[in-house]
Amino acid sequence: MNRTRDGIAFEVVGQGQPIVLLHGGSGRRQWFSSMVPLLHDDHQLVLIDLPGHGESRHTPGAYRLQDTAEFVKSVLDHVSVGPAWLFGHSHGAHVSLVLAAHSPNLVAGVIDGDAPLGRERMRAHQAKSRDLTLAWRALTGKGFTPEQVAERLLELNVQSEPGRSVSFRELFGPGHPYILELSQSLACHDGDFLDAILDRFDDTYAALEGAPLLARLRCRLVLLQADPAAGGLLSPEDIDMATHTLGDVTTIRLTGVGHGLQLQDPRQVADAVRAAVGKGAVA
């Protein structure tokens, strides 16, 4: 059943040890739909649309990591599921880390779904993907249907290797889950979230402090690393920093899965989440 708290849409399914699922930037909670059947028999899953995404209300000017973490905290306080594991994909992982650092009583552990751990590494990624982010921004707030967004997405080009680009149509095809989900997400997205990334980066990511942020964690940290050969973003430098700062860090490396994680291979990602939460260290 879909519910709202302070204008933030969420749903709770399953039973057992709670896991909060936080989608990436420009996503929505349905990005986890293919994982839900693989986890809900053993876990209570809380799926949340972050502010400005999905069915949640738009909050222009308030898309800093700490702002979003406060909205998530409000939902968790409301449903009383803590302490819970937080599985954050990309931007959702950054929100998870900030929430865990500021509200340790709510969090049993954090699974970082292929998100860089330092602000400068994130800045480098955003600079590299700026043209694509601008293209996404142009698709928001225009009243396009998801089908219209999908057609425009398929014509966008991304760099596949130095000096060569490939269209989304060639890379994914019109029926790919990534295209279908991204088009649904952008059709209802607040473009100011993308402005916050493009034009207000330092303010938006002020809380992503790298080692100082990690040092405030009082819970387990699991790093879910996508395959670098498939476009994964979590780097060996990130893993080294986390290990040096916290000591006891679990790293689970995915094979053949890029930054899209559960949209590309939900079973492999679900197995990794189950291993992290239920069995502890997997390497």
C-alpha positions in Angstrom: 0.0 0.0 0.0 1.4 3.4 -1.0 1.6 5.9 1.9 3.0 9.4 2.4 4.7 11.3 5.2 5.4 15.0 4.9 4.7 14.7 1.2 7.2 11.8 0.8 5.8 8.7 -0.8 6.7 5.3 0.4 5.6 1.7 0.8 6.3 -1.1 3.2 6.3 -4.7 2.1 7.4 -8.1 3.5 8.5 -9.1 6.9 11.6 -9.7 8.9 14.8 -7.7 9.4 14.1 -4.2 7.9 15.9 -2.9 4.8 15.3 0.6 3.6 15.8 0.9 -0.2 16.8 4.4 -1.5 17.0 4.9 -5.2 19.6 6.9 -7.1 19.3 10.4 -8.4 16.6 10.9 -11.0 15.1 7.6 -10.1 12.1 6.4 -8.1 11.2 3.6 -5.7 10.1 1.3 -8.5 13.7 1.0 -9.6 13.8 -1.7 -6.9 10.6 -3.5 -8.1 12.5 -6.4 -9.6 14.3 -7.0 -6.3 11.3 -6.9 -4.0 10.1 -10.5 -4.8 13.7 -11.7 -4.1 13.9 -10.2 -0.6 10.4 -9.7 0.9 10.0 -13.2 2.3 12.9 -12.6 4.7 13.0 -8.8 5.1 10.6 -6.0 5.7 11.3 -3.6 2.8 10.7 0.2 3.0 10.8 1.8 -0.4 10.9 5.6 -0.5 10.6 8.1 -3.3 13.2 10.8 -2.4 12.0 14.4 -2.6 11.5 15.7 -6.1 11.3 12.1 -7.4 8.5 9.7 -8.2 5.3 10.5 -6.3 7.0 12.6 -3.6 6.5 16.3 -3.5 9.0 18.7 -5.1 11.2 20.7 -2.7 13.0 23.2 -4.9 16.0 24.7 -3.2 16.2 21.9 -0.6 18.1 19.1 -2.3 21.2 19.0 -0.2 22.2 15.6 1.1 21.3 16.6 4.6 17.9 17.9 3.5 17.0 14.6 1.9 18.3 12.6 4.9 15.9 14.6 7.1 13.0 13.6 4.9 14.0 10.0 5.0 14.4 10.2 8.8 10.8 11.5 9.1 9.5 8.5 7.2 11.5 6.0 9.3 10.4 7.7 12.5 6.8 7.4 11.3 6.9 3.7 10.4 9.1 2.8 13.4 11.3 0.2 11.6 14.7 1.0 13.1 17.3 0.1 13.5 17.3 -0.8 9.8 19.8 -1.5 7.1 19.9 1.1 4.4 20.7 0.1 0.9 21.3 3.2 -1.2 22.0 3.1 -4.9 24.3 6.0 -6.0 22.7 9.2 -4.7 20.7 7.1 -2.3 23.9 5.8 -0.8 25.1 9.3 -0.1 21.9 10.1 1.6 22.2 6.8 3.6 25.7 7.7 4.8 24.6 11.2 6.0 21.5 9.7 7.7 23.6 7.0 9.4 26.1 9.6 10.6 23.5 11.9 12.1 20.9 9.3 13.4 22.9 6.2 14.4 20.0 4.9 16.5 18.0 4.3 13.3 20.6 2.5 11.3 22.0 -1.1 11.7 24.2 -0.9 8.6 24.7 0.9 5.3 25.1 -0.8 1.9 26.7 1.7 -0.5 25.5 0.8 -4.0 28.4 1.9 -6.2 28.6 5.5 -4.9 31.9 7.4 -4.7 32.7 8.2 -1.1 34.5 11.6 -1.5 33.2 14.9 -2.8 36.0 15.4 -5.3 35.5 12.0 -6.8 31.9 12.8 -7.2 32.7 16.2 -8.7 34.9 14.4 -11.3 32.0 12.0 -12.2 29.5 14.9 -12.4 31.9 16.9 -14.7 32.3 13.8 -17.0 28.5 13.3 -17.2 27.5 17.0 -17.3 26.2 16.9 -20.9 24.1 13.9 -20.2 22.7 15.5 -17.0 21.8 18.6 -19.0 20.0 16.5 -21.6 18.0 14.9 -18.8 17.3 18.3 -17.4 15.8 19.4 -20.7 13.3 16.5 -20.5 11.9 17.6 -17.1 9.1 20.1 -16.5 7.9 20.0 -20.1 4.8 17.9 -19.6 6.2 15.0 -21.7 4.6 11.6 -21.3 7.0 8.7 -20.3 6.7 7.5 -23.9 7.8 10.8 -25.3 10.7 11.0 -22.8 11.7 7.4 -23.8 11.9 8.4 -27.5 14.1 11.4 -26.7 16.3 9.3 -24.4 17.0 6.7 -27.1 18.5 9.4 -29.3 21.0 10.6 -26.6 24.6 9.7 -27.0 27.1 8.6 -24.3 30.8 8.1 -24.6 31.6 4.4 -24.8 35.3 4.9 -25.1 37.7 7.8 -25.9 36.7 9.3 -29.2 33.6 7.2 -29.7 30.0 7.6 -28.6 27.0 5.4 -28.8 23.3 6.2 -28.6 21.1 4.8 -25.9 19.1 3.1 -28.7 22.3 1.1 -29.6 23.4 0.6 -26.1 20.1 -0.5 -24.5 17.3 -0.6 -27.0 13.7 0.7 -26.5 12.5 -2.1 -24.2 15.4 -2.1 -21.8 14.4 -1.7 -18.1 16.8 1.2 -17.7 15.1 3.2 -20.5 11.6 2.3 -19.3 12.3 3.2 -15.7 14.3 6.4 -16.5 11.6 7.7 -18.8 9.0 7.2 -16.1 11.2 8.9 -13.5 12.1 11.9 -15.6 8.4 12.5 -16.6 7.6 13.3 -13.0 11.0 14.6 -11.8 11.7 18.1 -10.3 14.3 19.5 -12.6 15.6 21.6 -9.7 17.2 18.5 -8.3 19.4 18.4 -11.5 20.1 22.1 -11.1 21.3 21.4 -7.6 23.8 18.9 -9.0 24.8 21.1 -12.0 24.8 24.6 -10.5 24.9 24.1 -6.7 27.3 21.2 -6.4 29.3 22.4 -3.4 26.2 23.1 -1.4 24.4 20.0 -2.4 27.3 17.7 -1.6 28.7 19.6 1.4 28.0 16.7 3.7 29.9 14.2 1.5 33.1 14.7 3.4 34.9 11.4 2.7 36.8 10.1 5.6 35.4 12.6 8.2 31.9 11.5 7.3 32.8 7.8 7.5 34.5 8.3 10.8 31.1 9.3 12.3 29.4 6.0 11.4 28.5 3.7 14.3 27.2 0.9 12.1 28.5 -1.7 9.6 29.4 -0.5 6.2 29.2 -2.7 3.1 30.6 -1.5 -0.2 28.7 -2.9 -3.3 31.2 -2.3 -6.1 29.9 -2.5 -9.7 32.2 -3.9 -12.3 34.6 -1.2 -13.4 34.6 -2.8 -16.9 30.9 -2.2 -17.1 31.0 1.4 -15.9 31.1 1.0 -12.1 31.9 4.2 -10.1 33.1 2.9 -6.7 36.9 3.0 -7.1 39.7 1.1 -5.3 40.7 4.5 -3.8 37.2 4.7 -2.2 37.5 1.2 -0.8 41.0 2.0 0.6 39.8 5.2 2.2 36.9 3.4 3.9 39.1 0.5 5.1 41.7 2.9 6.4 39.1 5.0 8.2 36.9 2.2 9.6 39.0 -0.9 9.5 36.1 -3.4 9.3 34.5 -2.8 5.9 33.0 -5.5 3.7 33.4 -5.2 -0.1 31.2 -7.2 -2.4 32.2 -7.0 -6.0 29.6 -7.6 -8.8 30.5 -9.2 -12.1 29.3 -7.8 -15.4 27.0 -5.3 -13.6 27.5 -1.6 -14.2 26.3 1.4 -12.2 22.7 0.6 -13.0 22.9 -2.3 -10.5 19.4 -3.7 -9.9 18.1 -2.4 -13.2 20.8 -4.6 -14.9 21.0 -7.7 -12.7 18.5 -7.7 -9.9 19.2 -11.2 -8.8 23.0 -10.7 -8.4 22.3 -7.4 -6.5 19.6 -9.0 -4.3 22.0 -11.9 -3.4 24.7 -9.4 -2.5 22.2 -7.5 -0.2 21.1 -10.7 1.4 24.7 -11.8 2.0 25.6 -8.4 3.5 22.6 -8.2 5.9 22.1 -11.9 6.7 25.6 -13.5 6.7 28.1 -10.7 7.2 31.3 -10.6 5.3 31.5 -11.6 1.7 34.4 -10.7 -0.6 
